[in-house]
Amino acid sequence: MKLAMKIAGAALAMLVSAEALAAQDLFALWDGGGTYKGTGKFREQTGRSGKYEITSEFSEKDAGGKRVVALKTTSKLDGRTQTWTVYFADEKNGFFNVLDSSNMKVIGEGFCFESQCQISVSSVTTKLLETFTFHGPTLTVLGIRNIGGQRSVWHEIMLKQ
């Protein structure tokens, strides 16, 4: 009987811990900001592929009482540099909205679960799905994008600076 109660107690503790992790929000995972640098690989449906340098910078700001994370990403491929920014607005319990950087309107949604966050963005011509995995100082990103029927995928591995 005592063994059964110990097992039940251990199982309950594990369940509570798993539930706390499941409700992890993006602000806890992204640790209030930071810069990650590394490399990425891409492959397009056309067969084109390659490697590139990538930098992702996370910062937190307040936007009218809402907690917002800004993600500024810079990639370097074949001597060409591209930079873009997207915002994530906290919606509680690990869920958030993806905001357009030009007008702060909702263009997608996301969630965090344990050590991963995923975003989904959709418009008339573009669909994007991206997963961020945080493991110690390492950030791994896996994504797919479909623009007008042309798909591309990527995988990035970065270290916190």
C-alpha positions as CSV (number, residue, x, y, z in Angstrom):
1,M,0.0,0.0,0.0
2,K,2.8,2.4,0.9
3,L,4.6,1.7,-2.3
4,A,1.4,2.3,-4.3
5,M,1.0,5.7,-2.6
6,K,4.6,6.6,-3.3
7,I,4.2,5.7,-7.0
8,A,0.9,7.7,-7.1
9,G,2.6,10.6,-5.5
10,A,5.6,10.5,-7.9
11,A,3.2,10.2,-10.9
12,L,1.2,13.3,-9.6
13,A,4.5,15.3,-9.2
14,M,5.5,14.4,-12.7
15,L,2.1,15.4,-14.1
16,V,2.3,18.8,-12.3
17,S,5.8,19.3,-13.6
18,A,4.8,18.4,-17.2
19,E,1.8,20.7,-17.0
20,A,4.0,23.6,-15.8
21,L,6.3,22.9,-18.8
22,A,3.5,22.7,-21.2
23,A,2.3,26.1,-20.3
24,Q,5.7,27.6,-20.8
25,D,5.4,31.0,-22.5
26,L,7.7,32.5,-25.1
27,F,9.1,35.1,-22.7
28,A,10.5,32.5,-20.4
29,L,12.0,30.5,-23.3
30,W,13.5,33.5,-25.0
31,D,14.9,34.6,-21.6
32,G,14.1,38.3,-22.1
33,G,16.1,38.7,-25.2
34,G,19.5,37.8,-26.7
35,T,21.3,37.2,-30.0
36,Y,21.8,33.9,-31.6
37,K,24.3,33.3,-34.5
38,G,24.9,30.4,-36.7
39,T,24.3,28.8,-40.1
40,G,21.4,27.5,-42.1
41,K,20.7,25.3,-45.0
42,F,17.8,25.6,-47.5
43,R,16.2,23.6,-50.2
44,E,13.7,24.8,-52.8
45,Q,11.1,22.8,-54.7
46,T,13.0,23.7,-57.9
47,G,16.0,21.8,-56.6
48,R,18.1,24.9,-55.7
49,S,19.8,24.6,-52.3
50,G,22.5,26.2,-50.3
51,K,24.0,27.4,-47.0
52,Y,23.8,30.8,-45.3
53,E,24.8,32.7,-42.2
54,I,22.0,33.6,-39.9
55,T,21.6,36.0,-36.9
56,S,18.4,36.2,-34.8
57,E,17.9,38.9,-32.2
58,F,15.1,38.7,-29.6
59,S,14.1,41.7,-27.6
60,E,11.1,42.4,-25.4
61,K,9.0,45.6,-25.4
62,D,5.7,46.9,-24.1
63,A,3.1,47.8,-26.7
64,G,0.2,49.5,-25.1
65,G,0.1,47.2,-22.1
66,K,0.8,44.0,-24.0
67,R,4.1,42.1,-23.8
68,V,5.7,41.8,-27.2
69,V,8.8,40.0,-28.4
70,A,10.6,41.4,-31.5
71,L,12.5,39.0,-33.6
72,K,15.0,40.6,-36.0
73,T,16.6,38.2,-38.3
74,T,19.5,38.8,-40.7
75,S,20.6,36.3,-43.3
76,K,23.7,36.4,-45.6
77,L,23.6,34.3,-48.7
78,D,25.9,34.7,-51.8
79,G,27.1,38.1,-50.7
80,R,23.5,39.4,-50.2
81,T,22.2,40.4,-46.8
82,Q,18.5,40.4,-45.9
83,T,16.9,41.7,-42.7
84,W,13.3,41.4,-41.5
85,T,11.5,41.8,-38.2
86,V,8.4,40.2,-36.8
87,Y,6.6,40.7,-33.5
88,F,5.0,38.2,-31.2
89,A,2.2,39.4,-28.8
90,D,1.6,37.4,-25.6
91,E,-1.9,36.0,-25.4
92,K,-1.3,34.0,-22.1
93,N,-0.7,30.3,-21.3
94,G,1.9,29.8,-24.0
95,F,-0.2,31.2,-26.9
96,F,0.7,34.4,-28.9
97,N,-0.2,36.3,-32.0
98,V,2.3,37.0,-34.9
99,L,2.2,40.7,-35.8
100,D,3.2,42.4,-39.1
101,S,6.1,44.7,-38.4
102,S,4.8,47.5,-40.6
103,N,1.4,47.9,-39.0
104,M,1.3,45.6,-35.9
105,K,-1.8,43.8,-37.3
106,V,-2.2,40.1,-36.6
107,I,-0.9,37.9,-39.5
108,G,-0.6,34.6,-37.7
109,E,-0.5,32.7,-34.5
110,G,1.9,30.7,-32.4
111,F,2.4,28.7,-29.3
112,C,5.1,27.3,-27.0
113,F,5.2,23.8,-25.5
114,E,8.1,22.8,-23.3
115,S,11.3,23.9,-25.1
116,Q,9.7,24.6,-28.5
117,C,7.6,27.4,-30.1
118,Q,5.9,27.3,-33.4
119,I,4.5,30.0,-35.6
120,S,2.0,29.8,-38.5
121,V,1.5,32.7,-40.9
122,S,-0.9,32.8,-43.8
123,S,-1.9,35.3,-46.5
124,V,-3.5,35.0,-49.9
125,T,-0.2,34.0,-51.6
126,T,2.1,32.9,-48.7
127,K,2.0,30.2,-46.0
128,L,4.8,29.9,-43.4
129,L,5.3,27.3,-40.6
130,E,8.4,27.6,-38.4
131,T,9.4,25.8,-35.3
132,F,12.0,27.2,-32.8
133,T,13.7,24.7,-30.4
134,F,15.6,26.0,-27.4
135,H,18.2,23.7,-25.8
136,G,20.7,25.3,-23.5
137,P,22.6,27.9,-25.5
138,T,21.4,26.4,-28.8
139,L,18.5,27.6,-30.9
140,T,17.4,25.3,-33.8
141,V,14.9,26.5,-36.4
142,L,13.0,24.4,-38.9
143,G,10.6,25.9,-41.4
144,I,8.6,25.6,-44.6
145,R,7.3,28.4,-46.8
146,N,5.0,28.3,-49.8
147,I,4.8,31.4,-51.9
148,G,2.5,31.1,-54.9
149,G,2.8,27.3,-55.0
150,Q,6.7,27.3,-54.8
151,R,7.8,25.6,-51.6
152,S,11.1,25.9,-49.7
153,V,12.4,24.4,-46.4
154,W,15.2,25.4,-44.1
155,H,17.1,24.3,-41.0
156,E,19.1,26.6,-38.9
157,I,21.4,26.0,-35.9
158,M,22.5,29.0,-33.8
159,L,24.3,29.6,-30.5
160,K,23.5,32.3,-28.0
161,Q,26.1,35.1,-28.1
